[in-house]
Amino acid sequence: MTPQRSFEDLVAEGAAVPTEGWDFSWFEGRATEERPSWGYARSAGERLAGAEAVLDIQTGGGEVLDFALSRAEPAAPVLVAATEGWPPNVAKATALLRPRGVVVVAAADDAPLPFADGAFDLVLSRHPVRPYWAEIARVLRPGGTYFAQHVGPGSAFELVEYFLGPQSEQVRGSRAPERERADAEAAGLEVAGLRAERLRMEFHDIAAVVHFLRKVVWMVPGFTVGAYEPQLCALHERLEKEGPFVAYSARHLFDVRKPDR
């Protein structure tokens, strides 16, 4: 029987794990999250196989795009570019994607995209901070497609509200898919498909909670172990007595087209 590890040991481990990129393999055995039924990365690979010029917005460490490109071979696009706003991820994505001929451009998440009008026939994004619909419409060619998986409203708010307390309905609904649909249409785009799912998450130890909140920084803004040590200690005791902490993520899939006209 494996002895229980101390709160201090687990917290120190969770605080030491590097947070660059979007590789979540460290969580294996200590946290789980159901995946959406549509299989975004696999589906993106199918879209890539039929595209000529592609942009991946907010690529993170490039892991999802790298996988999708591997699925598109040997019919990969001629031109692939990606943007990323966080410097450690820019470096990681560049190292990973350069062998595939992908150009990674440092660009702030809320800044105009540094590309010409109508430069791409396919724009991808997985979990953008927010969709900049006017810019997506601008860089798409007429007839081009935006295919993306977004984070939905109230995602993992069971965990968020454990640390921050009850959130307003405005905050909880800030990523509502129907609101994003309306914004896309206001930018002149046509929403061909929109699917949404809620998915079970489980956190098995406090190290996983610490690492998750350090990695997904917008969940509990300004999170540090020191600032939330009492809540972390209480949650550690709860995990040991009651088992996994359960939360639910929200995801929605957009298939959006720029009209030919």
N, C-alpha and C positions, 0 to 999 in steps of 0.2 A: 504494500500500500504506500502510495506517494505521500510524504508528509505535507501538510498545508504550509504554504509559504507566508511569510509575514507581510503585513500591509506595507511596511517600509520597503521591503525587497521588491514587491510587485510594482509599487508606484515608481521606484527608481528605474526599473526596467522599462515601464511604459514611457517614462520621461526621457529615456536615452535612445530609443529607437529612431533612426532617421525618418524624416517625414517627406522627403522629396519624392515626386512622381505619384502615380496612381496605381502602384503595385500594392495589393492588399494581402499578399501571401503570408505576411507575418502573423495575421490574425488566425491562421489555420489552427483549429483545436481550442481557440479561446474566444472566438466570436464568429457568428454566422449571419448571413443575410440572403434571403431568397432573391433570385434573379428574375427579371421580367420574362414573361413567356415568349416575347418576340425575339430575344437574342440579338441585342443591338449590334455588337461587334461583328457577328457572323453576317447579319443583314447588311451592314455597312460594306463588308467585303464584297457582297453581291452587287451593290451599287457601284463600287469602285471599278469592278470589272467592265462596266459599260460606259465609263466616263473618260473624258479627255483631259480636262483641267480641274483639279480638286483643291479645295481649301478646307483644312480642319481647324476650327476656331477653338481656342483655349484647350490645346492638346494635352496639357499636364506634362507628364514625363514622356509622352508619345507612345505609351504601352498599347492603348486601344487602337490607335492608327496603325501601329506596327503589326498587330495581330490581323486587323482588317486587310492590310496590304498583302499579308501572307496568304490570305484566303482568295485574293484577287489574281494571284499569279496563275498563268503567265500573261494575263490580259490586264496588267496594271496600267493606270493612266500614264500619259506622257509627262504631265506636269502635276506635281503635288507640292503644296505649301502648307505650312501650319503656323499658327500664332500661339504665343504663350506670354503671360504677363509677369510671372514670378521668376526672378533670375535663376534660382537653383533648378527649377524645372526647365528653363530655357536650355541650360547646359546639359541636363540629362536627356531631354528630347533630341537635342542636336546630336549627341553621341550615339543615341539609339537609331535615329532616323536617317542620318547622313549616308550610311551604306545603301539605303534604298533610294537615294537621290532626292530626298525630301528637303526642301529649304525651310528652316525654322526661323521665324521672324519674331523678335521681342516686340510685343505690343500690349499696352495696357488694356485691361478688360473692357473699360468704358470709353476707349478712344476710337475714333474712326479707323476702319480697317485700311492698312497701308497698301492698297491694291487698286488698280484701275477699274473703272466701270465695266461691267460685263466680262470680267476676267475668267470666271469659272462657270462650268456647267453643273458642278456638284459642290455643295457646301455641307460639311459635316460638323457636328459638335456633340460631345457627350458631357452633360452636366455643366453647361455654361453658367457663370454667375448670374447673368441675365441675358436674354436674347436681344441683340441690338438690331431690331427688324429693319429699320431704314437702311442700315449698312449692308445687311444680308441681301436685301432687295437690290441694292446698288451694284454689288459685285457679282451677282448672278447674271448669266446671260438670259435673254428671253427664252422661255421653255426650260430653264434650269431648275434644279431641285435643291431644297434644304431638307436634309434628313438628320434628325437629332433626337437624342434622349435627354429630357429635362428632369430636374428634381421638382417634385410636385409640392403642393401645399401641406404644411404641418408635418413634414418629413422628419422622423425620429424625434418628434416633439415630446414624447414620453421622457426621453433623456434630457432634452433641452429644458423642459419645465421642472424636472427634478432639481436642476441647478439654478434656474432663473425664476422659477415660480410661474404662475399662469400667464400666458401671453394673450394679447388682445386678438379679437377676430380679424382685425386688419392685418396683423402680423402673421397669423396662422394661414390666412388666405392669400398671401402676397404672391404665391407662385401658381395660382389657380389656372389650370389649362384653358378653360373657356375665356378667361381674361387675356391670356397670351394669344389665343386664337383671334380675338378681336383686334389685338395690337398688330398681329401679322396681316390681317385683312386691311387694316387702316394703312399699312405700308404698301398696299397694292399687291399682296401675295394671295394665292389661293391655297387653302388648306384641304389637301386631298385625303388626308387621313390623320386621325388623332385617337390614340388609345391610352388608357390610364390604368394603373394597378397599384395596390397597396401590398407591401411585402414584409414578412416577419423578419425581425432582427433579434438576435440574442447575444448578450454580453456575459461571458462566463467568469471573468475575473476583472479586478480593478485595473490591472495593467492594460487590458484591452480598452477600457473606458478612457484612461488617460491618453493612450496613443491615438485613439479615434478623435478625441477633442483637440489634440494638438495638430492632427493632420487635416481635419475638416474644420478649419478655423472659424467659419461663420456660424457654427452651431451655438457655441458659447463664446462670444467675442471677448478677447482678452484673457482667455482661460490660461491659468497657471496652477500648478499643484499647490503652491503656497496660498493662493487666493481662495481656493476651494477645498482646502484640506479637511475641514470638518465634514463637509458633504461627502467627500471621497471616503473618509473613514467610516461613516455611517453606511454608505453603499457597500463597502467592502464587507462589513459585518452582515448586511442583508444578503449579499451574494453567497456567503458561506453558510448561512442558515436556510435560505429559501431557494437557492439555485439561480439560474440565469435571469438577468434583467431583460425584459421583453419590450421592444419598441417596434414601430412600423414605419418603414420608409415609403415614400410616394414617388412614383416615376410615371412620366408620360412620354409617348413617342409621337413626334411630329413628322409628317410627310407633306412638305409644302412646295408649291410650284410657282415660279414666276411666269405670268401669262406671256404668250408669244407676241401679243400685240405691243 
